[in-house]
Each structure stands twice: as structure tokens, then as C-alpha cells.
Amino acid sequence: MHIVLIEPSHVVQAAISEMLEPAGHVVTALADPLAALDMIKADESVDGVVTAAELTPMTGVELCWEVRLISGEHRPIYVAVMSSNIDGQTAIEALDVGADDSFKSRRRKQRSMPS
């Protein structure tokens, strides 16, 4: 599966890519949702999208809607929306606009370095 991952944190991009790539997935990680949308439109090999909900200038829910307009019977695209603080309303909005799944991602607590 060719997955486009849209996430502003490069640390989170690397962590998710490290989970998906050993399973045989090709991951293209981007921070900019508009650049991701252009890539998804241009590259028909993309068949999966994992996006953060909290993006600018377009939210993950808005991106999901745009991806649904691109996908169709001849080009199915799996879409998942993730958030570290997803609330019920965001999950409902994501599913309403066509996300296949929405989930809460866990952020690790920052540890302070001993002095």
C-alpha cells in the first residue's frame, strides 16, 4: 500500500513510518496538507492517507473531504484521521466527511533531563 502521511511533527512522521514500512508499505510523509493533496491528485499509486486532524492551512477533516472527492469506484483510497486530542465531535466530523477511521494518537510525555 502506498500511504501518504500528513503530520506536522517530523518525530511523529518518523515513528509512524517506522511502524508501517516493515509491513511492506511505502510511506510518503509530508507536513503540508496542500502539498499532500496535490501529490494524492497526481500520483494514482496512492491508496492510503493517514492525516493529523490539527493541520494548517487546511484541517485533517477538510483534507479528508478533498481526498473523498478524488477517490471513487476506480480509485479507492483508505483514509484515517488521527489526533492526540481528538474529541467526539472531531471524530464524528471526520467520519461524516468520509474517513474510514479516526483514532486518538498517544503522545509521549517529555522527560526532563537530570541536572
C-alpha positions in Angstrom: 0.0 0.0 0.0 1.3 3.5 -0.8 0.4 5.7 2.1 0.6 9.5 2.3 1.1 10.5 5.9 0.3 14.1 6.7 1.7 15.2 10.1 3.4 18.4 11.2 5.8 16.7 13.6 8.8 15.1 12.0 9.3 12.9 15.1 5.8 11.5 14.7 6.3 11.1 10.9 9.4 9.0 11.6 7.7 6.9 14.3 4.6 6.1 12.2 6.8 5.4 9.1 8.9 3.0 11.2 5.8 1.1 12.1 4.3 0.9 8.5 7.4 0.3 6.3 8.5 -3.0 7.8 5.0 -4.3 6.9 5.8 -3.6 3.3 4.0 -0.2 3.0 5.5 2.7 1.1 5.2 5.9 3.2 5.5 9.4 1.9 5.5 11.8 4.9 4.6 15.4 4.5 3.8 18.3 6.8 1.9 20.5 4.4 -1.7 19.3 3.7 -1.9 21.3 0.4 1.3 19.7 -0.9 -0.1 16.3 0.2 -3.4 16.9 -1.7 -1.5 17.9 -4.9 0.5 14.7 -4.6 -2.5 12.5 -4.0 -4.2 14.0 -7.1 -1.1 13.5 -9.2 0.0 10.0 -8.0 -2.6 7.3 -8.7 -0.5 4.8 -6.8 -1.6 6.4 -3.5 -4.2 4.2 -1.9 -4.0 5.2 1.7 -4.0 8.5 3.6 -3.2 8.9 7.3 -3.7 12.5 8.4 -3.4 14.5 11.6 -6.6 16.4 12.5 -4.7 19.5 13.5 -3.2 20.9 10.4 -3.0 24.4 8.8 -4.0 25.9 6.4 -6.4 23.0 5.9 -7.6 20.7 8.7 -7.4 17.0 8.6 -11.2 16.8 8.3 -11.1 19.2 5.3 -8.3 17.2 3.7 -10.4 14.0 4.2 -13.2 15.6 2.3 -11.0 16.6 -0.5 -9.5 13.1 -0.7 -13.0 11.6 -0.9 -13.7 13.9 -3.9 -10.6 12.3 -5.6 -11.4 8.7 -4.7 -14.1 6.7 -6.3 -15.0 3.3 -7.6 -11.9 3.0 -9.8 -9.6 4.6 -7.2 -10.4 3.6 -3.7 -8.3 5.5 -1.1 -8.4 4.4 2.6 -8.4 7.5 4.9 -7.7 7.6 8.6 -7.7 10.8 10.8 -5.6 10.8 13.9 -5.3 13.3 16.7 -3.6 13.5 20.1 -6.7 15.3 21.5 -9.5 14.1 19.3 -12.9 14.7 20.8 -16.1 13.1 20.0 -17.1 16.0 17.7 -13.9 15.8 15.6 -14.2 12.0 15.2 -17.9 12.4 14.1 -16.9 15.1 11.6 -14.1 13.0 10.2 -16.4 10.0 9.7 -19.2 12.2 8.3 -16.9 13.5 5.5 -15.8 10.0 4.6 -12.9 8.9 6.8 -12.7 5.2 7.1 -11.4 5.5 10.7 -10.4 8.1 13.3 -8.3 7.4 16.3 -6.5 9.1 19.2 -2.8 9.0 18.9 -0.8 9.0 22.2 1.9 11.5 22.7 4.7 10.5 25.0 5.4 12.8 27.9 8.5 14.8 27.6 11.0 13.7 30.2 13.2 16.4 31.7 16.9 15.7 31.7 18.5 15.4 35.1 20.7 18.4 36.1 
